[in-house]
Amino acid sequence: MLTGTLEQLANRGLPRSVRARALCAELAGRSLAVEVPGLTRLRVTSNGVTLGIARSDAPADTTLTGGVLALWGLAGDSPEAVVQRGDVVISGDTHLAEQFRELGRLLRPDPEEELALLVGDVAAHRLGRVARAALRLPRRAAGTAFVNLAEYLGHERGDLVPRREGEQFLRGVDTLREDVDRAAARLELLARRRGVP
């Protein structure tokens, strides 16, 4: 059931992207296996027009193996870091894996758009705003906690230098450095005028 849903979501996005259709055609007859050891192994294949996703132990042209969160990290901004850390292992054709990753990125469904198919545009937009606000809340809370901790360590305990004091100190160091450079240049000029080597 999950594989059928994933397949429908992926193929529903194909008509929306010219690049996705071109990649799907390039990948005709090729396959990618995504394996979470001890949990599941999915095989994604392209017939040139659509994608097929199924649970299968059949060999694939390239295989991605890793934990669920690590594999999810491949969809992020720095997939190279996930692979370099060894969280995901690529077996087989790495160029093919990159092509499938690009195709997956292009076909990534928009949750608000998918929800609109069930509840309508207005309700989906409102629910999307609520979800985005709920996701921002932990980030905001963590940021506030960090600022409060820094203030406590800087002002109450004196373990850290408060930001303004640190910036003022650094500006003073820069000013002093510039003054010393100017004084050295003047001394050098005076020495040349007096003929001292």
C-alpha positions as CSV (number, residue, x, y, z in Angstrom):
1,M,0.0,0.0,0.0
2,L,2.8,2.5,0.9
3,T,4.7,1.7,-2.3
4,G,1.5,2.3,-4.4
5,T,1.0,5.7,-2.7
6,L,4.6,6.7,-3.2
7,E,4.3,5.7,-6.9
8,Q,1.2,7.7,-7.3
9,L,2.7,10.8,-5.7
10,A,5.9,10.5,-7.8
11,N,4.0,10.0,-11.1
12,R,1.5,12.8,-10.4
13,G,4.4,15.2,-10.3
14,L,5.9,14.1,-13.7
15,P,3.5,16.2,-15.9
16,R,4.4,19.4,-14.0
17,S,8.1,19.3,-14.8
18,V,9.7,19.2,-18.2
19,R,13.1,18.4,-16.6
20,A,11.5,15.5,-14.6
21,R,10.0,14.0,-17.8
22,A,13.4,14.3,-19.6
23,L,15.2,12.6,-16.7
24,C,12.6,9.9,-16.5
25,A,13.1,9.2,-20.3
26,E,17.0,9.2,-19.8
27,L,16.6,6.7,-17.0
28,A,14.4,4.3,-19.0
29,G,15.2,0.7,-18.1
30,R,17.4,1.8,-15.1
31,S,16.7,1.1,-11.5
32,L,17.6,2.3,-8.0
33,A,17.3,0.3,-4.8
34,V,16.8,2.1,-1.5
35,E,17.6,-0.2,1.4
36,V,17.0,0.4,5.1
37,P,18.8,-2.7,6.7
38,G,16.4,-4.8,8.8
39,L,13.4,-2.8,7.7
40,T,12.7,-2.7,3.9
41,R,14.1,-2.5,0.4
42,L,12.4,-0.5,-2.3
43,R,13.2,-0.6,-5.9
44,V,12.5,2.4,-8.1
45,T,12.5,1.8,-11.9
46,S,11.8,4.0,-14.9
47,N,10.1,2.8,-18.0
48,G,10.8,6.1,-19.7
49,V,7.3,7.6,-19.1
50,T,6.5,6.7,-15.4
51,L,8.2,5.4,-12.3
52,G,7.5,2.1,-10.7
53,I,8.1,1.7,-6.9
54,A,7.9,-1.7,-5.3
55,R,9.4,-3.8,-2.5
56,S,11.8,-6.1,-4.3
57,D,15.1,-7.9,-3.7
58,A,15.8,-7.9,-7.4
59,P,19.2,-6.5,-8.3
60,A,19.4,-2.8,-9.2
61,D,21.8,-0.6,-11.1
62,T,22.6,1.4,-8.0
63,T,21.8,0.9,-4.3
64,L,21.5,3.4,-1.5
65,T,21.8,1.8,2.0
66,G,21.3,3.7,5.2
67,G,19.0,4.6,8.1
68,V,15.7,6.3,7.5
69,L,16.9,9.7,8.7
70,A,20.2,9.4,6.8
71,L,18.3,8.6,3.6
72,W,16.0,11.5,4.3
73,G,19.1,13.7,4.6
74,L,19.9,13.1,0.9
75,A,16.9,15.2,0.1
76,G,18.4,18.2,2.0
77,D,20.8,20.9,1.0
78,S,24.0,19.0,1.5
79,P,23.6,15.4,0.4
80,E,27.4,15.0,-0.2
81,A,28.0,15.5,3.6
82,V,25.6,12.6,4.4
83,V,27.6,10.3,2.0
84,Q,31.0,11.5,3.1
85,R,30.1,10.8,6.8
86,G,29.2,7.3,5.7
87,D,25.6,7.5,6.9
88,V,24.5,6.4,3.4
89,V,26.5,4.0,1.3
90,I,26.1,4.1,-2.5
91,S,26.8,0.8,-4.3
92,G,26.9,0.8,-8.1
93,D,26.7,3.8,-10.5
94,T,27.0,7.0,-8.5
95,H,26.1,9.2,-11.5
96,L,22.9,7.2,-11.8
97,A,22.2,7.7,-8.1
98,E,22.6,11.5,-8.6
99,Q,20.2,11.4,-11.5
100,F,17.6,9.6,-9.4
101,R,18.2,12.0,-6.5
102,E,17.5,15.0,-8.9
103,L,14.4,13.3,-10.2
104,G,13.2,12.7,-6.6
105,R,13.9,16.4,-5.7
106,L,11.9,17.5,-8.8
107,L,9.0,15.1,-7.9
108,R,8.9,15.9,-4.2
109,P,5.2,16.5,-3.5
110,D,4.0,19.8,-2.0
111,P,2.1,18.7,1.2
112,E,-0.3,21.7,1.0
113,E,-1.1,20.9,-2.7
114,E,-1.7,17.2,-1.8
115,L,-3.9,18.2,1.1
116,A,-5.9,20.6,-1.1
117,L,-7.0,17.5,-3.1
118,L,-8.7,16.2,0.0
119,V,-10.0,19.3,1.8
120,G,-10.0,22.1,-0.7
121,D,-7.6,25.0,-1.3
122,V,-8.6,27.4,1.4
123,A,-8.6,24.7,4.2
124,A,-5.3,23.3,3.0
125,H,-3.7,26.7,2.9
126,R,-4.9,27.4,6.5
127,L,-3.7,24.0,7.7
128,G,-0.4,24.6,6.0
129,R,0.1,27.9,7.8
130,V,-0.7,26.3,11.1
131,A,1.8,23.5,10.4
132,R,4.5,25.9,9.4
133,A,3.9,27.9,12.5
134,A,4.1,24.8,14.6
135,L,7.4,23.8,13.0
136,R,8.9,27.3,13.6
137,L,7.9,27.1,17.3
138,P,10.7,24.7,18.4
139,R,13.3,26.7,16.5
140,R,12.1,29.9,18.1
141,A,12.1,28.3,21.5
142,A,15.7,26.9,21.0
143,G,16.9,30.3,19.8
144,T,15.3,32.1,22.8
145,A,16.8,29.5,25.2
146,F,20.3,30.0,23.6
147,V,20.0,33.8,23.9
148,N,18.9,33.5,27.5
149,L,21.7,31.1,28.4
150,A,24.3,33.4,26.7
151,E,22.9,36.4,28.7
152,Y,23.0,34.4,31.9
153,L,26.6,33.3,31.3
154,G,27.7,36.8,30.2
155,H,25.9,39.0,32.7
156,E,25.1,37.0,35.8
157,R,28.0,34.6,36.0
158,G,30.6,36.6,34.0
159,D,31.8,33.4,32.2
160,L,31.2,34.9,28.8
161,V,31.9,38.3,27.4
162,P,28.7,40.1,26.5
163,R,28.4,40.6,22.8
164,R,28.5,44.4,22.9
165,E,31.6,44.4,25.1
166,G,33.3,41.9,22.8
167,E,32.5,44.0,19.7
168,Q,33.7,47.2,21.5
169,F,37.0,45.4,22.5
170,L,37.5,44.2,18.9
171,R,36.9,47.6,17.5
172,G,39.5,49.0,19.9
173,V,42.0,46.4,18.8
174,D,41.4,47.3,15.2
175,T,41.8,51.0,15.9
176,L,45.0,50.3,17.8
177,R,46.4,48.2,15.0
178,E,45.6,50.9,12.4
179,D,47.3,53.5,14.7
180,V,50.4,51.3,15.1
181,D,50.6,50.8,11.3
182,R,50.3,54.5,10.7
183,A,53.0,55.2,13.3
184,A,55.3,52.6,11.7
185,A,54.7,54.2,8.2
186,R,55.6,57.7,9.6
187,L,58.8,56.4,11.3
188,E,59.8,54.7,8.1
189,L,59.2,57.9,6.2
190,L,61.2,60.0,8.7
191,A,64.0,57.5,8.6
192,R,64.2,57.7,4.8
193,R,64.2,61.5,4.9
194,R,67.1,61.5,7.4
195,G,68.9,58.9,5.2
196,V,68.9,56.2,7.8
197,P,68.8,52.7,6.1
